[in-house]
Each structure stands twice: as C-alpha cells, then as structure tokens.
Amino acid sequence: MSHAPRVLLLALLALFAFAPAAHAAKPKAQYFVALGDSYTVGYQDALGHTTHNGPADQLVPLARKRGYDFKLVNLGCGGATTDSMLTRIDCPEAARTPGGTGYPGKTQVEAAVAFIKQHPGKVGLVTISISGNDVTPCIPAADPIGCIKDKMKTVRANLAKIVRPLRAAGGKKMRIIGSTYPDVVLGAWVRPELGDGRFTLATNSLTSFQRYLNPGLKKTYASVGGSFVDVTRATGAYGDFGTVATKQYGRIPAPVAKACELTYFCSSLGIHMTTPGYHIIAKLEAATLPKR
C-alpha cells in the first residue's frame, strides 16, 4: 500500500474511533391521563389539601427511567366514586390537583374520553384510582364484609361503564392501569376510642380487600385488557400478624405498623397516604410498563 492511501486509512480509523457514540432516540412524547379520587390528586390529611405528592405525579419520573416521556393530564377529583365519575359534572377547584383545570359541562369520564379523542394516538397511558369512597360507608356497618360484597356489584357495573369508553377511545395500544388501596382500617387497632371492636374492624377490612374488593377490581380492569396493581398486598397488609416494636404504639402487628407508617389513619383517622406511601403505588404502576 502506498503512503497516501495508508494515511487516508489511518485518518478514517481515527475518525471512527473518536467520533461520539450515537445517542439513543428520545422517547416519543405522549400524554398520561390520571383519573379517579383523592388518591389521584395526592390529597394528604396532614396538609388538608391536594398535592403534587400523589402517585400520578410521582409516576412521571419513574416512567421516564423506563423510556417513557409522559405529560400528565390529571382529571382526578377528591371524593369521587364510581357513580360520580359517570354522573357528576365538573370538579370543585379544591378537589382538583393543584393548579388543575376543571371540565365544565362534562363528567370526569366524558372529559377523559373527549381528551383522548382530541389527541388520537397520543395518549399512552390512563391510570384509575376509584372505589374507595363507594365502600367506605360499609366500615361502621353491622356486617361490613356483607356490605362490601353487595356494594361491589354496583362498583363493578359502574367501573365497566368507565373503562369501556376509555378503551374504545384510546384503542388497544393505550395502556390502562387500575389501582386499589392500602388497608388503612388496619390502623383501627391502635385507636382505643373505637372500642374493643376495633380489632375485629381491622381484620374484617383485610378480609374484605382480599375476598371482594381487589378481585372485583382486577377482573373488571382485565375485561378491557387493563393492568391492576394490588396496593393492599404491596403495603404489607397480608403479612404475618406477628408483633413489631414501634415508638408510638408499642408492640403491634406488623401489618398494622405498616399502615401507621404509610397512611394517616393511626395518627388522625385520615384515609390517605404519606408521600412515601404514594410512591409505592407509583412504583407498582411503573413496573407494569415494559422497558424501552
């Protein structure tokens, strides 16, 4: 090989050797629509208002780590039930995500369906947190388990009316994730003012989640190809009831201690979660997203 071609070859090799590596393609920007109740809008009892600490807001950066570029559209409404999502027009400002806009003239489901249709192919994810307020009236009932079993018939019928139009509007590729709740009522264990029946109240709530609430929600989300995340299990409710030491309550069952740590029920009978508690929900939801 002559001198000139050899020099050219070496120059080309050097160019490739020192050229910066090609950057991976940026993920396609998509909308993420969050629907549901006070959990969706990050309500926290210690603060007394909605926050950006909820699972919807925390999911965005977690999803980014898995290759998703989501812009959050939070249509959640504190106090929502499966019925109100279908029938209540708009959402009061105080019940919305901080800075969130309402949806005058529309129900929450109608607003979501309209947004999805206005952005065809651009909504990659819908999350839903709903049903807690539907069954809360069963807590003081004489037969709370029977009450929840009966309530779940209506919950499932309403939820089907919620998820079917969402699926129809967004198509098969749009992901739908439904979540449940931590068993906050386990915290009744440490509330003496609830009387001797507090121990039965706590264990009945656990049975209700395990037998009726969560299986019913899971089947309904699955009916439209949606995912379901079992927050009750992930927050330790089904764990061994062996006792652990706590600073505030002495030795109490481990699942109760977890409820006290992650929710406000033990301290103030609040049914919502701390920021680390909401993070558990966001992590569960993020884990359902295939890595890109």
N, C-alpha and C positions, 0 to 999 in steps of 0.2 A: 504493500500500500504506500502511495506517495505521501509526502509530508502534508500537503494541503488537505486531502480527504481525512487523514488521521487527525488533524487539528479540528476539522469540522465535526468529526465523530465525537471527539472528546468534549467539544463545546456543547453538543446536543445532550450527551450524557450528563454533563454538569447542570444543564438547564433543567432536565427532568429530576435530577437528584435534589435540587434546591428549590424547585417550584413548590408553592404551598399546596397542601392537600386540598382536594375539592371539598367544599362544605356540603354537609348533608342538606337535602332540600328542606326548606322550612315547612312545618306542618300547615296544612290548609286551615285557614281561619273559619270557624263555624260558630253558630250560636248554641247556647246551652240554656234551655228554659227550665226554671225551677218552679214547681207547683206545690200547693199544699197549705199547711197550717203554720203555727208559730215556730215550729222547728225549722221550717224552710226559711223563715225570716230571722232566725237566730235570736229569738226572744230569750232574755236571761232574767230570772227572778230577782237576783241581787241588784240588778240595774233598773229593773222596772220598765224596760222598753226593748224594742227590736235592735239588733246589732248586725255588724258585718262579721261576727264571730261564728255564724252558723255553718252547717255542713255545705250549703251551696257555695258560699264564698270561699270556704277552705278547699273545696274540690277543684277549683280552677287551677291553682298552682300544682296540686298533686297530679292532675290530668296532664299538665304541661310536661311533667317529668316522664310521662308515658307516651309523649309525642302528639298531644292534642292541644290546639290553640283555640280555647273556648272564650267567647264573650258571653258573660252571664246576663240573662234577662230574667229577673226574679219577679214572678207574679204571685208569690205566696201571700197569704193573708192570715194573720193571727186569729185564732178562734174558729177557723174553717172546719167544716165537717164534709163528709162525702155528699151530703144533701146540699149544703150551701155552695159548694163548688159548682153545682149544676143549676142552682136557683137564685142565689144572691147576686144582685147587680153591684158591681164595683167593690172596692175595699176601702174602709176608712183609712185616712192617712197614717194614724198612729199604729195601725195593724200591718202596714206595709214594711218592706225592707227600707232602711234609712235612705231617704232621697228618692225612693221608688215612685213611679207614676201609677196612677190608677187605671181603670179601664171602664170609663163611663158608658152606660148603656149595655154592658156585656157582663156575663158571669165570668168566673175565673177560667172555666173550661172554654167558653166561647172566645175569650181573649187569647188563650193559648192557641187554639185551632186557627184563629184569624192570623196570628203572627206567623205560625208555621206555613200557612198557605201564602202569605205575603213574601215569604223568603224560601221559595221552593228549592229543596236540595241543600239548604244552608243551615238547617237545624240538625246538629249531630247528636244531641242528647236532650232527653227530658227526664228530670227526677221528680218523684212524687212522695211526699210525706203526708199521709192522711189516715184518718180513722180513730185517732186517739180521743178526740172530742166527742166522737159518736158513742164510745163505750164508757167514758168517764162517769156518766150518771149511774153506772152499774156498781161503782165502788161501794156505796153505802147500802146497796140493795140487800134484802134478806137472803137472797140466793144469787150472789154476784156471778157465779160461774154459769148458772142457767140464764141469767140476764144477758151476759155477753154472748152465749151460744145463740140466743134468739136475735140479739142486735146484729150479729154477723150476717144474717140473711139479708138484711137491708144494706149493710155495708158492702157486701159483695155485689149486690144488684146495682147499687149506685156506682161502685168503682168500675164495674164493667161499662157503664154508660160514660165514664170519664175516659178510660183508656182506649176504647174502640175508636172514637172520633180522632183522638190524637194519633193513633196508628194509621188510620185512613189518610189523615192529612200529611203525615211525615213519611209514609212509605216504610218498606221493610228494613231499609238501611238505618233509619233513625233509631238510636238506642233509647230504651225506656227502662229506668231503674226505679223500683219501688222500695221504700224502706219501712221498717217498723220502729219500735221504741225500746228504750231501756225499761226494765220493770221498776219504775220509780216507787211503786207502792211497797216494795220490799222495805223501804225506809220507814214504814209504819212501825216496824219492830222497835225503833228507838224513840217513839213518841208516846210517852206514858199517858198523855191526855186522851189518847184514842182508846184507853181502857185495855182490859185483858184480852179483848177480841182482836187486838192489833196483830197478834201472831198468826191467827187464822186468816186475817185480812191479807197479810203479806203472802202467805203460802197459797191462798186462793188466787191471788193475782198471777202468781207464777203458773199455776195450772191453766188459767185462762189464756195466757200467752201461748203456752206450749200446745194446748189442745185445739184451740179455736181461732184466736186472733191471727197468729202468724201463719198457720196452714191455710187459712182462708185467703189472706192477702197474697201469699205465694202463688196459689192456684189461679187467682184472678189475674195477676200480672203475667203469669206464664201463658194464659189464654191468648195474649196478643204478642207472644214472643219476648216479653219483658223479663228483666232480671229482678231478683228480690234479695235484699240484704237483711240478714237476721241480726238486728242490733241488740236484741234481748240476749242472745247467746254470746255475742261479742263483748258485751259488757259484764259478763260473768254471772248472769242470773241463774244459769243451770248448774253452777258449780257445787262442789261439796259444801254442806252446811256446817262443816267444822268451824270452830270459832277462831278468830284472829284478834290480836290486841289493837285497839285504837286509842288515841289520846283523849278524844272527846266522849266516847261512849263505852269505854272499857272493852271487854271481850264480847264480840258479836259475830254472827255467822259471816263467813267470807263474802257471800253474795250481797248481804246487807251492807257490809263495809264498802263494797264496790259501788253500790247505789248511792251511798253517802258521799263518796269521793267524786263521782261523776255527775251528780244531779243536786238540786237544791231541796229535795224532799225532806231529808233528815233535818236540815237546819231551819227551813221555813215552810215546809209543806209545798214548796214550789215543784212543779212537774217538769221543769225544763233542765237543760244540761249546761254544765260549765263549758268553757272553750275547749279544754282537752276532751271532754265528753263528746262534743260535736265533732271533734277531729276524728274520733273513731268511726263515726258514720261516713265522713268524707273519705276516709281510707278504705272502708269497705266498698264504697261506690267506685272509687278509683280502681280498685283491684278487679272490677268486672270489665274494665276497658282493656282490650288486647294491646300490648305494646306495639308501637310503630317504629 
